[in-house]
Amino acid sequence: MKSLGLVVAAFLLSATMSFAQGNQNKVSKEPFAANTEKLAKYLELTPAQMQEVTNINEYFIEMQRASLRVGKKKTRQKMQQAVYSNLKLMKETLTPEQYRKYVILLNVTHNNNIRKGITSMPNAYLAAY
């Protein structure tokens, strides 16, 4: 019973903090970037794959920055091109199992960002695997 009370208290505290932050629709101006070290550990990358994934991530960040420099009408299109380019390069580099895990990780991250009110990427990852 005591542990149930603690669980309820923790839930109420987290819900209160979420509401206190507000539900503004924030647009992230920072490029989406995966932590390469954590990604390597999660996907169990080989050293050769690690170098290639690092290069792909750097290229993806640069493409996202370029999409933010164009006009508002083309930003969405450029971001979508960056996403598809990232997926294509990753698919060529990773094994099918690693790629599946990568896309699942991106979908979870994207969905969490949407719940936080941060829009950073188009919904292109949803049908990627």
Disulfide bonds with the S-S distance in Angstrom:
none
